[in-house]
Amino acid sequence: MRTLVQGGLVIDTAPEVVVRPETDVLIEDGRIVAVGPGLSALGAEVIDARGRIVLPGFVDTHRHVWQAALRGIGTEGDLGYYFDHVMQARGTRYRPSDVAASNLVGALECLDGGITTVQDYSHVQGSVEFAEAAVDALDRSGIRAVYGFGPSPLVGGTVDADAMRHVADLASPRITIAVASTGPAYAPFDVVSADWALAASLGLSVVTHIDRSEVTQTPIALLEKAGLLRPTTLYVHCNNLSDDELRLIADSGASVSIAPAVEARLEMGPAVAVRLKSLGVPLALGIDTVTSAPGDMFSLMRQILALGYNSFTAAEVLQLATIAGAQALNLPDVGSLAVGNQADLILLRTTDLNLAGGLTDPVATVVTSAHPGNVETVLVGGTIVKQNGHLVSTPLESALTDLATSTTHLFA
């Protein structure tokens, strides 16, 4: 199947951010095969991109998608409040059907706002049925995902090996599986070692929340001493780690996912983006949880630009939301419009009032002024999941009905 996205103002993100007016993107069998002006439309379905900005889909590197039904309930307090009122009071009430309802709506929210890839850190597990429900919902949404399977921090312990093997078999062309470990900040080191060994035996990456804690003040140094530093590990937050700890991450080739909106709201420590950049640590952006922050990447990009103290240009912020996220998740063929990449891309209307007059510097305009309502079209692997401003991958009305039913149960 051939699709031609024709005549748009194309913004690509790698190796540098470039702007190409009146440019076409040709897609065959779900991948980008050419980018340039005047490409042949012979035999292709044409998407008219005139008056549109065309750019790679955003990559959200850390999100608890299962919390969509709990939107807004964590804004009144810090991290302790989150554990008490979100994880304990509501998270323990989840059934597989509730995970399915939240994961579908959460993934659709991502797509609606131009997030085409999400790392779903799913720590609401009661059994493999929870994971099956979560992965099925992600698949039905049409999103690309890295699904992280792991225990609730309320329970702790190692990732169950038999369950993890079963979950690993749920992988598909759009859904990658990862081990979501409780990690060295919050668990005894024998638990950490077991999780890392399990991931290695299954050929899976590890994603873990990490910071200094009462368990350990130097979690990264402990991993290094045990020979467990790997480029395929994604560390989340890291606000209170020392510079020496962050340098160890940089030297290992791994990345850090920051969620500045949630980190600030839950008082998780000082903003870390500028320090990561200065120390050469690869970083990317994550929404984390809609219980405490907005669920769109535009809001997060604006926050990084505003709080970056002139350390980040608009182009660098756009890269954090796209190609840097793909690299952090070890996805070599998303995050940019390079030939051969998956055709994950989004179209923004430049005729909307909040983008009007912004084509002199379209990169800055996207980062400072755009919002999910400007996202007109979204493709994942060349398949249209949002068209003419409306989601088309799965029936939205039934998804919202199921979420309402779930919310009623969770707050009963």
Buried (B, 14 or more C-beta within 10 A) or exposed (E): EBBBBBBBBBBBBBEEBEBBEEBBBBBBEBBBBEBEEEBEBEEBEEBEBEBBBBBBBBBBBBBBBBBBBBBEBBEEBEBEBBBEBBBEBBBEBBBBBBBBBBBBBBBBBBBBBBBBBBBBBBBBBBEBBBBBBBBBBBBBBBBBBBBBBBBBBEEEBBBBBEBBEBBBEBBEEBBBBBBBBBBBBBBBBEBBBBBBEBBBEBEBBBBBBBBBBEBBBBBBBBBBEEEBBBEBBBBBBBBBBEEEBBBBBBEBEBBBBBBBBBBBBBEBBEBBBBBBBEBEBBBBBBBBBBBBBBBBBBBBBBBBBEBBEEBBBBBBBBBBBBBBBBBBBBBEEBBBBBEEBBBBBBBBBBEBEBBEEBBEEBBBBBBBBBBBBBBBBBBBBBBBBBBEEEBBBBEBEEBBEBBEBBBEBBEE
